[in-house]
Amino acid sequence: MAHEHIIKEIKPGSIADELGIEPGDRLLSINDREIEDVFDYHFHVNDEELTLLIEKPGGEQWEFLIEKEYEEDLGMIFGQGLMDEYRSCRNQCMFCFIDQMPEGMRETLYFKDDDSRLSFLQGNYVTLTNMSDHDIERIIRYHLEPINISFHTTNPGLRCKMLHNRFAGEALKKVDRLFEGGIEMNGQIVLCKGINDGEELKRSIGELSKYIPYLRSVSVVPVGLTKYREGLYPLEPFTKEEAAAVLDIVHKWQETLYARYGLHFIHAGDEWYILAGEELPEAERYDGYLQLENGVGMLRLLLDEFEEAYSVLKGDHKKRSVSLATGYLAYPYIKRMAGRLMEKCTGTKVYVYPVKNDFFGELITVSGLITGKDLIRQLKGQPLGERLLLPCSMFRSGETVFLDDITLKDVTEALQVEADIVKSSGQDFIDAIIRGD
């Protein structure tokens, strides 16, 4: 089957730009090989010598002979990021967050992806149930890594139940092939109370540890439960005591595996420590923060970065006042950092506000799922100082739009205050407050 790889954009000054390749042109082949999708493209485009066949909108075909540096980009951006249709998820996981969203939100938010190509490109987690033998072969042949895998359990029967897919248990065998092929992997376990915790969690960690060193890390994160679970599998939130029990399992395995492999391997999401009322682990326990995107070690990294920047900060007495909004998860840590900053910058006043998630329900405590409407409603009438600072996690990547399509401009107008987006590092936190002024 021929694939339509229409070029959407050409990066200025790139090889493609210099050759006269234009948006609207179509890529037919590289080195006489038809390109199936982004896997093929990334592999073949790395070569130092390329023969590129391009078709112009009028049907005329141009052939280009290219000599370049190894892995040098050609500068072509395609209409579809994967250069193919996105593969949607065939599972009906009992914990799926998308099934717990209300109607009427942006259409793209309801798309469930389970595409191994997005795992390689963007770090998305895949269940392997949508991955063909052909995909596995290409991952190994092209050595595309890391691949991030949603395991949830290594018990085949339980995995079928959790994913509501009769092939989910069998799909775990694909991990053996990736391991044999030397493909680096990361994993995650979404923990559901009374389902895959306790003895099942111990079993999963033990069996997954056999894939070290190619399986570099596995995170354990609590299931996210919104208030929209009508008709879905009955799941309950973890208690403080249950969170402590999860951490006990994780910590014992960390000790065992570190002694054996020099790798902690299994990591608990930040939420477990907050729920259990326990101190966050020191930085060394996170093995280089392999699971930051999964909320594992994010708070420890933020605190350490803040302390490093704080240690060289010259205090001042300049008058300034700002406000910060965050989710309940990070609130105690943001509050502590703001307090420390005010000790050194004595004229500075920082108001820190935790935003309760009325939209999804108060069990959802991360900043990334706060809506613009909740933010506006809860901050209205509060002292906000000269500027309101909002974490970048509240917004769509590279944009200034909340989940509910409220914009940063809407917030500024509704609250009558200048609003800035703050990056996620401790240095950025300090810079955003004192802003060098």
N, C-alpha and C positions, 0 to 999 in steps of 0.2 A: 504494500500500500504506500503510495507517495505521500509525503508529509509536506504541509504548507508552512515553510519557515519564512514568513514575511518580516523584513527588517523594519522596525518601528523607528529607530533612532541611530544616528552615527555620532560617536564621540568626537568633538572637534580636535584636530591635530593627530588623530589616530591613524593607523595603517589604512583602515577602510576609507577614512576621509581623504587621505592622500591619493588613494587609487581611484577615487571618483565613484565609489559605491554610495548609493543614496537610499533614504527611507522609501519604502515601497518596493525595493528590489527583493528578490527571493533567492535564498541560498538553496542550491540544488545538491551540491556534494562538496566534500573535502577529500582530496587525494583519491578521487573516483569512488569514494564510499558515500552511500546515501546516509544522511544523518536522521536517525530515528527521533531522538530527543536530546535534552540537555546533557545526559550522560555521554552520548556519543560525541556531541559537540565539544564538551570540556576535554575529552580525551584526545581527539584528533587535532584540535586547534593548538595544542601545546607544541607540536613538532616545529623544528626550525625551518624546514622547507615544506611549503604547502602549495597545492594546486587547488584553487578555489573556482567553482563554477557558479556563476550568478546569472539569474534571469531577470531582465528588465521588464517593467510592466507591459511593454509592447510585445513581449515574447522573444526579443533578441537575447542570445546567450553570450556572456562574456567569460573568458577564462583568464585567471590571474595566477602567475607564478610568484610566490612570495618567499623571501628569505628574511628571517627574523630571529630574535632571541628566544630561547626555550621558555615556554610559558608566557611569553609576551602576548598581551591581549590584542585582538584585531580592532576592537572598538565598535562592534555591532551589537545593538540591543534589539531583541525580538519582541514581537507583539505579545506572545505568550512566554512568560518567564521560563516555563518548562519546555518550550518548543513543542508542546503536545497538550492534550486535554488533561486537566487535573483529575486525579483518581479520588473518588469520594469513598468514604468509609462504608464497609458492608456490615460492620458490627452494630449491635445495639447494646452497648455497655451499660451495666446497671448504674454506673456512676457518671455517665456522660454529662458534661456541663451544658452542652448545646441543647440537650433535651430538657434542661431545667431553665431555659430562657423564656420569657414571656413573648407573646406575639407582638408584631408591629415594629420590631427593630430593623436595622439595616439588613438587607437580604444577604449580604456576604457573611454576616455573623453566623448564619445558620448552616453554612457549608462545612461539612465534616470531611477533613482530608485525612488520608491514610496512605500517603504517597512517599515511597522511599526516596524519590528524587528531592523532595522538600526536606527530607531528613539530612541529606548530604549538603544541600544548598543553604538551608535556613535553620537547621538544628531541630526541626520538628520531630516529634516522637511517633513511631509507627508500630503497629501491632504484628506485622509480618503476614497477616491473613490476606492482604491484598498484593503480596509480592510473589511474582511467578518465578519459576526456575530460571527463566531467561533473565530476569532482573538480577537474581543472585549471581548468575554467571558473569554478567556485565560488571557488577560491583567488584567482584573478585578480579576479573580480567583488567579492568581499568584502575583497580585499587582505589576506589572512591570511599573515603572515610572522613570523619567517623560517621557511623550509622547509629542513630539513637532509637532505642527499642522500648516500647511499653510492654513490660513483662507481666506485672501485676501478681502473677503466681507462676510457679513452675509445675504445679499440679495440673496435668492435662485436662482432667475432668472438670476441675474447678475453674480453669481458664475458659473452657467452653461455656460454663454457666455465667461467669462474670461478663464475658464479651457477647453472650447470647449468639454464638457462632459455633456450629458443630466442627468446624475445621480449626478452631483456635488452638486446641491442644497439639494437633499435628504440626501446626505452623512453627512451633518451638524447635523442631528439628532443623529448621533453616539456620538457626544460631550455630549449630554444629558446623555447617558448611562455611559460614562466615568466619568462624574460629579457625577452621582448617585452612582457610584462604588468607589468614593473617590480617583480617580486617578489624581495625579499631572500632570498638563499640562503647556506648554508654547506655545505661538502662534506667527505668523508673518503675516504681511500684506505687500505684494509687491504693492506699490502704482503706479498706471498708470494714467497719466494726462488725465483729462476729463472722466475717467472711474469709478474709485472707490474712488476718492478723494472728497473733499468738503462735501456736505451733506451725501453722501454715507459713507464717513469715520466716520463722527459723529455717524451715525446710527450703524455702525459696532462696534465702541468702546462701545457705550451704551449697545448694545445687548450682547457683549462679557463680559462686566463687571458683568453680572448676574452669570457668572461661577466662580467668586471669592468666596472662597479662593483657590479652586483647580486649576483654571487657574491662575497661578502666575504672568505671564507677557505676554505682546503682544508687539512686535516691529513693527514699521512702517519704511520700507526701500524703497528708490526710485528704480524704475525699472532700471536694467542695460541694456544700449543700445549700442550694438556694431555697426560697420559699415556694418555688413553682415546681413541686414534685408530685402533683396529683396524677395518679395512674401509673407512677413509676415504682420501681422496686423499693420497698421500705428500708431506708438507711438512716442511721442515727449518728449524731455527732459524738466524738470521743470526749470522755471526761478528763479531768486533771490527772486522776490516778491511772487511767488507761494510757494517757500520753506518756506518763512516767514509765509505764511498763514497756511501751514501744521503744523508748530511749534506752531502757535497760538492755533489751535485745540487741539493738544497734550497737551500743557501746561495747558489749561483750564480744560481739563478732568483730568489731574494729580491732580490739586488742589481739584476738586470735589471728586475724588475717595480717595485721601489721607485723606481728612476730614472724609470720611465715613468709610473707611476700614483700614487706616494706611498703605496703599500700593499705590505707584504711578501708578503701573500696566501697563500703556501704555507708551512706550518709543520710541523716535525718533532716528534713526541711525545717526551716526556722520556726515555723508555726508550732512544732512539737515542743520546743524549748519554752516558748511563751506560754503555751497551754499548761505545761507541766510546772511552770514557775522555776525553771532551772536556768543556770547561766549558760550562755552560748559557748561552744568549744573554742579553743584558741585556733589561730589561723592554720597552724601546721596540721591540724586534724582534717582539713578539707582537701588535702592532696593537690593543691594548686587551683582550687575552686573550679572543678570540672562541671559543676551543676548549678552555676549561678542563675541561669535562665529559669531553672526550676525552683528558685527561691531557697537554694541551699547555700548557706554561708553569706548571703547578701548583707545581712545585718552585721556580722562579724567584720566583713571587709569594709563596710561603711564606717564602723566605729574605729577600726585601726587606721583607715585613711584620715579620718577626722583627727585622731590623736597625733598622727604624724604632722599634719598641716598645722594643728594647734600649737605644737611644740615650738615651731619657728615663727608663730604669729606675734607681731608686735602689737600689744594692746593700745587702745586710744580712749579718749573721753568724748569723742564726737557724738553728737545727738543724732540718732537715727531710729526709726521704728519700722519693723516689717512683721508680716504674719506668714505663717506656714500652715498648709493643710496637708493631712496625710491620712492613711487608713489606720484603724485601731491596732493592726499588727505592729507597725513600726513606731507608733506614737510614743511609747515610753522611752525609746532610744533617741528619737528626734528631740523630745522634750529635754532629755539629759544633755544632749549636745548643745542645744540652744542655751541651757542654763550655764554650761561651761563657758560658752562664748561671751555671755553677758558679764561673767566674772572678770574677763580680760578686757573687754570693750565696755567700760562702765557706763557710757552714755547710750548704749544700744538697748532697745527693748524688742524682744521677739515674742510674739503671740503664737502659740502652737495649738492648732485645732484638729482633733480627731474627727473624721467624717464617718458617721454611721451609715452603713449601706442599707437604706430603706428600699432601694430599688430591687436588689436581689435578696435581701434579708440580712439580718445582723450577724449571721454566721460567716458571711463573706467579709473578711477583714483586710484584704490586700488593697493597696492604693490603685492598682491597675484596673480594678473593676468598679471604681467609683464613677458615678454618672455626674454630668454637669448640673443636672437639676437638683440632685441631692446636695451637691457642693454649695450651690447658690442659696438653696433654702436654709441650710444650717449655718451659713456664714452671714446671712443678712442681719444687719443690726449689731454685729460683733465689731469690736475695735480691730481694724485691719492694718493700721499704720499707713506708711507712705506707699508700700508695695505688698502685694500678695504673691508668695512663692509657691509654685505647684510642682510636684515631682514629674519628671518626663514619663514615668510609667502610667500616668493617668491618661496619656494621649496616644492616639494611633501613631505608629512609628513614622517619624519625619513630618508629622502634621500637627495641627493645633486643634484637633477635634476629639471630644470625648466619645465614649461608647454610644451615647444617646444622641449624637450629632450636634450637641451644644458645642459652640466654639469658644476659644479663649477670649475672643472679642465680645461674645455674649456675656461671659463672666465679668469682664471689665465693665461693661455697660450696666449690668444688673447690680453689681456691688459698688460701682463708682470708685474703683481703685485700679491703679496700674497693676497688671499681673504678668509675672515672668515664669518661664519654665526652667526648672533646675535639673541639670544632669545628676547622675546617681552617685557621684564620688564624694568623699568627705571634704576634699579640697574645693569642689564645686559648691558644696553646702556653705562653707565659710565665705567664698568669693561672692556668692549670690547675696549674702546678708550684708557684708560690709562693702562690696562692690568697688573696692579701691577708692571710695570717695572720701 
